[in-house]
Amino acid sequence: MKKEHTARAFAVPAELIEQRIFFIRGHKVMLDSDLASLYDVPTGALNRAVRRNLERFPEDFCFQLTDKEIEALRFQSGISKKAGRGGRRYLPFVFTEQGVAMLASVLNSARAVQVSIGIVRVFVRLRTIIATHAELSRRLEELERKFEKHDSELQYVFEAIRELMAPEPVPPKRRIGFHTGGDKPSGNISE
């Protein structure tokens, strides 16, 4: 019973986590400052723990952003300005799904474990959504190809139907009776 209570006490809404996931260098990642906030530890303490355990954080688990990547993130998310105006002094680290899982073991707190479980579940859900989206895209392309073929066949059918529906051209009627005027000679000899 106590374990269940602890898990609920550290639950973080999935929407909050989703808002803090970014796509950088082909990876879905979270900023060190966002993770520190979720784990309820100072960002500096989180980064010190990572630096003390660098062997646990290979490049595909955690990497430090470049100045250019920081600028791109500032436009996307509104993270704080550079140093001198209340911002960071060091380039931030970002963590992939595996890096988030590893952080729980490095920080070694009940909150870190529970929050990491929640974050990993969100990453898994996002991966499932992306896979489903890719499958739907593939099926849609398949349907489009089928309809393109049918479209040209249907176009032929519609053209044939329009031709059948079009009235036959009526030849000009020949006027019956005596004609006077400029159409035809009246048959008068005096002309």
DRENDO-1510 file (C-alpha; in Angstrom, 1 decimal, always signed):
<recs>
REC; n; res; u; v; w
REC; 1; MET; +0.0; +0.0; +0.0 .
REC; 2; LYS; +2.8; +2.4; +0.8 .
REC; 3; LYS; +4.6; +1.8; -2.5 .
REC; 4; GLU; +1.4; +2.7; -4.4 .
REC; 5; HIS; +1.0; +5.9; -2.4 .
REC; 6; THR; +4.6; +6.9; -3.3 .
REC; 7; ALA; +4.0; +6.3; -7.0 .
REC; 8; ARG; +1.0; +8.6; -7.0 .
REC; 9; ALA; +2.7; +11.3; -5.0 .
REC; 10; PHE; +5.4; +11.7; -7.7 .
REC; 11; ALA; +3.0; +11.3; -10.7 .
REC; 12; VAL; +3.6; +13.9; -13.4 .
REC; 13; PRO; +0.9; +14.6; -16.0 .
REC; 14; ALA; +1.9; +13.1; -19.4 .
REC; 15; GLU; +0.9; +16.3; -21.2 .
REC; 16; LEU; +3.5; +18.2; -19.1 .
REC; 17; ILE; +6.2; +15.8; -20.1 .
REC; 18; GLU; +5.1; +15.8; -23.8 .
REC; 19; GLN; +5.5; +19.6; -23.9 .
REC; 20; ARG; +9.1; +19.2; -22.7 .
REC; 21; ILE; +10.2; +16.7; -25.3 .
REC; 22; PHE; +12.2; +18.1; -28.3 .
REC; 23; PHE; +13.5; +16.6; -31.5 .
REC; 24; ILE; +17.3; +17.3; -31.8 .
REC; 25; ARG; +19.9; +15.5; -33.9 .
REC; 26; GLY; +17.4; +12.8; -34.8 .
REC; 27; HIS; +16.5; +12.0; -31.2 .
REC; 28; LYS; +13.6; +12.8; -28.9 .
REC; 29; VAL; +15.2; +14.5; -25.9 .
REC; 30; MET; +14.5; +16.4; -22.8 .
REC; 31; LEU; +16.5; +19.4; -21.4 .
REC; 32; ASP; +18.5; +19.0; -18.2 .
REC; 33; SER; +16.7; +21.9; -16.6 .
REC; 34; ASP; +13.2; +20.4; -17.4 .
REC; 35; LEU; +14.3; +17.0; -15.9 .
REC; 36; ALA; +15.8; +18.7; -12.9 .
REC; 37; SER; +12.4; +20.5; -12.4 .
REC; 38; LEU; +10.5; +17.3; -12.7 .
REC; 39; TYR; +12.9; +15.4; -10.3 .
REC; 40; ASP; +12.8; +18.4; -7.9 .
REC; 41; VAL; +16.6; +18.9; -7.8 .
REC; 42; PRO; +18.7; +21.9; -8.9 .
REC; 43; THR; +19.9; +21.7; -12.5 .
REC; 44; GLY; +23.5; +22.0; -11.3 .
REC; 45; ALA; +23.2; +19.0; -9.0 .
REC; 46; LEU; +21.7; +16.9; -11.9 .
REC; 47; ASN; +24.6; +17.9; -14.2 .
REC; 48; ARG; +27.2; +17.2; -11.5 .
REC; 49; ALA; +25.7; +13.7; -11.0 .
REC; 50; VAL; +25.9; +13.1; -14.7 .
REC; 51; ARG; +29.6; +14.3; -14.9 .
REC; 52; ARG; +30.5; +12.1; -12.0 .
REC; 53; ASN; +29.0; +9.1; -13.9 .
REC; 54; LEU; +30.0; +9.9; -17.5 .
REC; 55; GLU; +30.6; +6.2; -18.3 .
REC; 56; ARG; +26.8; +5.7; -17.8 .
REC; 57; PHE; +25.9; +8.3; -20.4 .
REC; 58; PRO; +27.2; +7.6; -23.9 .
REC; 59; GLU; +26.4; +10.0; -26.7 .
REC; 60; ASP; +23.1; +8.2; -27.5 .
REC; 61; PHE; +21.9; +8.7; -23.9 .
REC; 62; CYS; +23.0; +12.3; -23.3 .
REC; 63; PHE; +24.8; +15.0; -25.2 .
REC; 64; GLN; +25.5; +18.7; -24.7 .
REC; 65; LEU; +23.8; +21.2; -27.1 .
REC; 66; THR; +25.7; +23.6; -29.3 .
REC; 67; ASP; +25.1; +27.4; -29.4 .
REC; 68; LYS; +23.2; +27.0; -32.6 .
REC; 69; GLU; +20.9; +24.3; -31.2 .
REC; 70; ILE; +20.3; +26.5; -28.1 .
REC; 71; GLU; +19.2; +29.4; -30.4 .
REC; 72; ALA; +16.8; +27.1; -32.2 .
REC; 73; LEU; +15.3; +25.9; -28.9 .
REC; 74; ARG; +14.9; +29.5; -27.7 .
REC; 75; PHE; +12.7; +30.2; -30.7 .
REC; 76; GLN; +10.8; +26.9; -30.2 .
REC; 77; SER; +10.3; +27.0; -26.4 .
REC; 78; GLY; +11.3; +30.3; -25.0 .
REC; 79; ILE; +14.1; +29.1; -22.8 .
REC; 80; SER; +16.0; +31.7; -20.9 .
REC; 81; LYS; +18.5; +34.1; -22.4 .
REC; 82; LYS; +22.3; +33.7; -22.2 .
REC; 83; ALA; +24.4; +34.5; -19.1 .
REC; 84; GLY; +24.5; +38.0; -17.9 .
REC; 85; ARG; +20.7; +38.4; -17.9 .
REC; 86; GLY; +19.7; +35.6; -15.5 .
REC; 87; GLY; +20.3; +32.7; -17.8 .
REC; 88; ARG; +22.6; +29.7; -17.9 .
REC; 89; ARG; +26.3; +29.9; -17.9 .
REC; 90; TYR; +26.9; +26.5; -19.5 .
REC; 91; LEU; +25.4; +24.8; -22.5 .
REC; 92; PRO; +22.6; +22.5; -21.4 .
REC; 93; PHE; +22.7; +18.7; -21.6 .
REC; 94; VAL; +19.8; +16.8; -23.2 .
REC; 95; PHE; +18.8; +13.3; -22.4 .
REC; 96; THR; +17.2; +10.6; -24.6 .
REC; 97; GLU; +14.8; +8.0; -23.4 .
REC; 98; GLN; +17.6; +5.8; -22.3 .
REC; 99; GLY; +19.4; +8.7; -20.6 .
REC; 100; VAL; +16.3; +9.5; -18.6 .
REC; 101; ALA; +16.1; +5.9; -17.4 .
REC; 102; MET; +19.8; +6.1; -16.5 .
REC; 103; LEU; +19.3; +9.3; -14.6 .
REC; 104; ALA; +17.0; +7.5; -12.1 .
REC; 105; SER; +19.9; +5.3; -11.1 .
REC; 106; VAL; +22.4; +8.2; -10.8 .
REC; 107; LEU; +20.1; +10.4; -8.8 .
REC; 108; ASN; +19.0; +7.5; -6.6 .
REC; 109; SER; +15.8; +8.9; -5.1 .
REC; 110; ALA; +12.3; +7.5; -5.0 .
REC; 111; ARG; +11.0; +10.6; -6.8 .
REC; 112; ALA; +13.6; +10.2; -9.6 .
REC; 113; VAL; +12.6; +6.6; -10.1 .
REC; 114; GLN; +8.9; +7.3; -10.3 .
REC; 115; VAL; +9.3; +10.4; -12.5 .
REC; 116; SER; +11.6; +8.5; -14.8 .
REC; 117; ILE; +9.1; +5.7; -15.2 .
REC; 118; GLY; +6.4; +8.3; -16.1 .
REC; 119; ILE; +8.8; +9.9; -18.7 .
REC; 120; VAL; +9.8; +6.6; -20.2 .
REC; 121; ARG; +6.1; +5.7; -20.6 .
REC; 122; VAL; +5.5; +9.0; -22.5 .
REC; 123; PHE; +8.4; +8.2; -24.8 .
REC; 124; VAL; +7.0; +4.8; -25.5 .
REC; 125; ARG; +3.6; +6.2; -26.2 .
REC; 126; LEU; +5.1; +8.8; -28.5 .
REC; 127; ARG; +7.0; +6.1; -30.3 .
REC; 128; THR; +3.8; +4.1; -30.7 .
REC; 129; ILE; +1.9; +7.1; -32.1 .
REC; 130; ILE; +4.7; +7.8; -34.6 .
REC; 131; ALA; +4.7; +4.1; -35.7 .
REC; 132; THR; +0.9; +4.2; -36.1 .
REC; 133; HIS; +1.2; +7.4; -38.0 .
REC; 134; ALA; +3.8; +5.9; -40.3 .
REC; 135; GLU; +1.6; +2.9; -40.9 .
REC; 136; LEU; -1.4; +5.1; -41.7 .
REC; 137; SER; +0.8; +7.2; -44.1 .
REC; 138; ARG; +1.8; +4.0; -45.9 .
REC; 139; ARG; -1.8; +2.8; -46.2 .
REC; 140; LEU; -2.9; +6.2; -47.4 .
REC; 141; GLU; -0.2; +6.2; -50.1 .
REC; 142; GLU; -1.3; +2.7; -51.2 .
REC; 143; LEU; -4.9; +3.9; -51.5 .
REC; 144; GLU; -3.9; +6.9; -53.4 .
REC; 145; ARG; -2.0; +4.7; -55.9 .
REC; 146; LYS; -5.0; +2.5; -56.3 .
REC; 147; PHE; -7.3; +5.4; -56.8 .
REC; 148; GLU; -5.0; +7.0; -59.3 .
REC; 149; LYS; -5.3; +3.9; -61.5 .
REC; 150; HIS; -9.1; +3.8; -60.9 .
REC; 151; ASP; -9.3; +7.5; -61.5 .
REC; 152; SER; -8.0; +7.2; -65.0 .
REC; 153; GLU; -10.3; +4.3; -65.6 .
REC; 154; LEU; -13.3; +6.1; -64.1 .
REC; 155; GLN; -12.4; +9.2; -66.2 .
REC; 156; TYR; -12.7; +7.0; -69.3 .
REC; 157; VAL; -16.1; +5.7; -68.1 .
REC; 158; PHE; -17.4; +9.2; -67.4 .
REC; 159; GLU; -16.3; +10.4; -70.8 .
REC; 160; ALA; -18.1; +7.5; -72.5 .
REC; 161; ILE; -21.3; +8.2; -70.4 .
REC; 162; ARG; -21.1; +11.9; -71.4 .
REC; 163; GLU; -20.9; +10.9; -75.1 .
REC; 164; LEU; -23.9; +8.7; -74.7 .
REC; 165; MET; -25.8; +11.4; -72.9 .
REC; 166; ALA; -24.9; +14.1; -75.5 .
REC; 167; PRO; -27.7; +14.7; -78.1 .
REC; 168; GLU; -27.0; +13.5; -81.6 .
REC; 169; PRO; -26.2; +16.4; -83.8 .
REC; 170; VAL; -29.3; +17.2; -85.8 .
REC; 171; PRO; -28.7; +17.8; -89.5 .
REC; 172; PRO; -30.2; +21.1; -90.7 .
REC; 173; LYS; -33.8; +20.7; -91.8 .
REC; 174; ARG; -34.6; +21.3; -95.4 .
REC; 175; ARG; -37.3; +23.9; -95.8 .
REC; 176; ILE; -40.4; +22.7; -97.4 .
REC; 177; GLY; -42.4; +25.0; -99.7 .
REC; 178; PHE; -41.8; +27.9; -102.0 .
REC; 179; HIS; -38.8; +30.0; -101.1 .
REC; 180; THR; -38.4; +33.6; -101.9 .
REC; 181; GLY; -35.6; +35.9; -101.0 .
REC; 182; GLY; -31.8; +35.6; -101.0 .
REC; 183; ASP; -31.6; +31.9; -100.1 .
REC; 184; LYS; -32.3; +30.3; -103.4 .
REC; 185; PRO; -33.3; +31.4; -106.8 .
REC; 186; SER; -37.0; +31.7; -107.0 .
REC; 187; GLY; -37.2; +30.0; -110.4 .
REC; 188; ASN; -38.3; +33.3; -112.1 .
REC; 189; ILE; -37.2; +33.6; -115.6 .
REC; 190; SER; -36.9; +37.3; -115.6 .
REC; 191; GLU; -33.9; +37.2; -113.3 .
</recs>
